[in-house]
Amino acid sequence: MRDALSLLDQVISFSDDKVSFEQAIQVSGSLTDDLMIEFVRLLTQQQAQAALLQLQDLLLLGKEASRLIEEWLEFSRDLLVAKQTGDMIGRSEAFVEFAKRG
């Protein structure tokens, strides 16, 4: 709970009295489902060079490598669970569409 309050406090301090999803993502260092979907799409289409460029861009933006790996594993787990059980509660529309298509 303290971590959530600390994150909220950081987002508020970087915003203009309005908290947005994009600001929360930026402050937390997290990735959006859209970024994860694009990365997985590049990998599944065997576009290694494009995937590596996307990864490099994320690292240049200041994303931590350990955080990228953690989020990629979580995304992959959620995708596998969604494919097996259909459970996609709490995920974005982009994730739901990606899980249904692939």
NORNORTA-V888159 format. One record per run of one state. SS is the DSSP state (@ for helix, = for strand, . for the rest). FROM is the first residue (numbers start at 0). LEN is the number of residues. If there is no record, write none. Layout:
SS_FROM_LEN + SS_FROM_LEN
This chain:
._0_1 + @_1_13 + ._14_6 + @_20_8 + ._28_4 + @_32_12 + ._44_3 + @_47_13 + ._60_4 + @_64_21 + ._85_7 + @_92_9 + ._101_1
